[in-house]
Amino acid sequence: MTRMQARMARTPTPRVAARQEALRALIRADAPLTVRRAFYIAVGQGIYPKDETGYELAIEDSNVLRDQGAIGYADIIDPTRIVREADLWSSPAAAARYYARQLRLDPWDQMPCRVAVTCESDGLALALFALLDDTPLRIVAVRGNGSSSAVAALADWLAETTDEAVVLHVGDADGQGIAIEADLRSRLSLHALRLGARVPTVERVWLSVQQAVAHGLPSRPAKLTPMDIKYGFIDECWEAEAGDPALIADLIRARADELLDADILAEVAERERAARADFAELAQWFEAA
């Protein structure tokens, strides 16, 4: 019997069944979401203890629920697995129909300020992709040294403006989160020097200790790593992913609205509507041909 078959055949104890049902309900209410995000919501509801044991239980329970069909596999986002899928169309008309609905034009060449979002969490970045899909914001997941190529590419893009460049950062309120942000600032500064460009401004929009407390986010005990000690996180820390992605997206959107030129966005939107109409006509032509 495979592990999946064992999960599907397992009869849980009443206590475990109640815990899994509570997890199922919150996942169905907020899907799609990462396991870590589900865990933080569950901690807030008293379903799991606020420790690594609780997190491991949340992982196991979510796997059981998926394998048993209580929730869909797509209800849990796994951003650490990358799948390449080519854009394929059933016909030229289908491709034209797609662009008649979804064509996006680039506003950045006209924009006096380039704005990007960096996010310490892959899972949260994936959620922000969807929530901010209607904006032209570039969103990049950064996690220290492993993201050096992504940061270099971001710096190249930011350097294409002769005016202001702003990076809105989303990171954990712990020593490692502060260190990742400091590393991001340092790398962007070095790349700006390499490119002969202005140094981008980096603003943390989420998460500060004050925000964590104000929103009642569940904390975790400080691991007392050298970075935790250096930055004063001795007792507890907070992870950015504990927050509601919709709230974080709203904070990003509000700051971006202050930085971006609304007239340019409106003009680009009007050109998009005209171009989409052209693709709709092209689709009709293909279908009639």
N, C-alpha and C positions, 0 to 999 in steps of 0.2 A: 504494500500500500504506500502510495506517495504521501509526502507531507500535506499536499493540497487535499487529497482524498481523506486523510486523517482529520484535517480541520473540518471538512464537510460532514463527516460522520460523527464528530464529537458532540456529546451531550453535556453542556456546561452545568455547573452547580447553580442553584438559584442566585447566589450572590454574584457569580461571574456573569450569568445571564442578564441580571439587572444592570450590571456595569456596562456590558456590551450594548444593551438596548439604549441606555443613556447616551453612549458614544454614537450609536447609529442615528439617534434623533438629532444630535447637534451637527453631525456631518451632513445629514440630509438638509438641514436648515441653512447651512453655509457653503455647501459644495459649489465649485471645487475648492479644495484647500489642502495644504500639506499636512502630514501627520503631526509635525511640530506645532503648527497652528491649532489643530484639533486638540492636541494635548494641553495647550495653554488655556483654551476655552474650557476644557474638561476640568482642569485644575481649579479654575474659577468657580465651577459648579460643584466642586467637592467630589468629583468622580475618581480622580487619581491623586496620590500624594505628590507633592512638589519636589520630586527627586528623580534620579536616573532610573530607579526601579519603576516609578510611575510611568516614565517615558517608554521604557521597554514594554510595559503592559499595554500602553496605548498602541504601540507598533504591532504587537501580537494581536490585540483585539481588532484592529483595523484590517489586518490580513484575514482573520477569521470571518469578519463581516463581508469582506469582498469575496472570499472563496465560497461562502455559503449563499451568496447572492442577495444579502440583506442591503448592501449598498453597491453601486456600480464601481468598476475598477477606475473609471474616469473621475469618480468623486474625490479621489486622493491624487494630488499632483506629485510627481516625482521628477524634479528638475535636474537631478544628477544624471539622468539617462538621456542622452542626445540621440535622436533618430533623424536620419536624413531621408526626406521624402521629396521627390521631384514634383514640380507643378505639371500635372498632366490634364489634358482636356479631351472631352469626348468629341469635340468638333471646334472649328474656328468660331462658330456662333456662340458656343458655350464660353470660350475665352473672352469674347467681346462682351457677353452678358455679365461676366464677372467684373470686368473693368467698368462697365456701365454702373455697377453698384459700388465698387470699392476703390476706384482710382484715387490716388493721393498725389498731390503735387508738392514739390519741395519749396518751402517758404524761406529757407535759411539764407540764401544768397542776398535777399532783400532785407533781412532782419538785422537791426543794429546790434542785437545782443543774442549770442548763442547760449542756449540753456540745455543742460544735460542732467540726468539723475544717475547717481551711483548708489548701489545697494549692497550691503554686506551679505545678505542672504539670497541664495539662488531661488529658493521657494518664494520669498516675498517679491523678488524681482519679477518672477513669472506672473504673479498675481497683478503686479503693477502694469505689466505689459498689457493685460486685458483691460484693466480699469482706466488706463490712460491712452487707450488705442485711438481715441478721437483727437489726440494732440500730436504735434510733431516732435515731442520730446524724445531724445535719445536716452535709453535706459541701459545701464551697464552694471553687471554683477561684478563686484570687486572683493577679493578676499586675500589681500596681502601679496606676497611674492608671486604666488601662482597666477596672479592677474596682471603681471607686468606688461604683457603684450596687449591686453585689452585696454590698459591705461594709456599705453603709447598710442594706440589707434585713436582713442578718445582725444588725446592731446593734439594729434594731427588735425582732427576735425574741428576742435575748438579754435585752433590757430588760423583757420580759414577766414575768421572775422577780423577786421581791423579795429573793431570797437570792443565792447565788453563781452566776457565769457564767464558764465556762472555755472557751478556744479552744485546741485542740491543733493546732499548726502543723507542716506538712511543707514544707521548703524546701531549696534548694541550699546547699551549703557553699562559697559564693563571695561576692564583694562584692555582687553584685546580689541574691543570696538574702537576705543580711543586711539590705540596704536595703529589700527588699520586706517583710520582717518588721517592720522599724522603722516603715515606712509604715502597715502594718496596725495596729500598736499605737497609732500617733498618731491614725489615723482612728477607731478604736474608742473612744478616749478622748474625742475631740471629739463623737462621736455620743452617748456616755453623758452628756456635759455638756448636749447639746441635749435629750436625753430625760429628764434628771433621774434617771438610773439609775446603778447602781454600774459602775465601770470593769471590764470583763472582764479576767480573768487570761489572758495568752497564754503557752503553754508550747510550746517547740519539742521535738517528740517525734522528729523526723527531719529533717535530717541534720546531725550535728556532725562536725567533723574527726575526733574520737575514734571515733565510730561508723564512719566511712568506713575508717579504718585498721584497726579491730578486725575488720571484715567483709571486708577485702581488696578494697574496691571500686576499679575502675579510675578513675584521675584524668584530668584533662585539663590542659594547660598554662594558666596564668593568662593572661587576655587583657590584664591590666594596665590595665583601665579605671580611672577615678578611684575607683570604689567598691571595686575590688579592692585598690588601693593604700591607700585609707583604712582598710579593715578587715584589712589585713595579708596578703592572698592574693597573694603575689609570685611564687611558683613554680608551684603547682598548685592546682586546685579540684576539687570533686566535685559531681555532680548527683544530686539525690534519686532520680531515675528509674533510676539505676544499681543501686539496691537492689531486693531481691525484694519485690514488693508484698505478698505473704503475710506476710513478716516485719514490714513496716511496719504492716499491718492488725493483727497480733498486739500490737504495741506500743501502738497506739491503743486496742485492745480492753481491754488490761490496765489502762491508765490510766483509761479510762471506767468499768471495773468498780469502781475505787476511788472514783470520784466519784458514781456513780449509786446510788440506793437500790434494793437487790435486792428488798426486799419489795414495793415499788411496781411494779417490773417484773413480778414474779410474779403480782400481783393483776391487772394489765392483761392479761397472757398468758392468765390464766384466763377473763377476760371475752371475749378474742378467740376462745378455743375455743368458748365458748357461742354467740357471734354467728355463727361459721362454721357451727356445727351448724344454726342457724336458717336460714342461707342454703342449706344443703344440703337442708333440708326444703322451702324455697321452690322450689328447682330441681325437686324431685320433683313438687311441685304443678303447676308450669308444664308439665312433661313429660306429666303425666296429663290436663291440661285439654284 
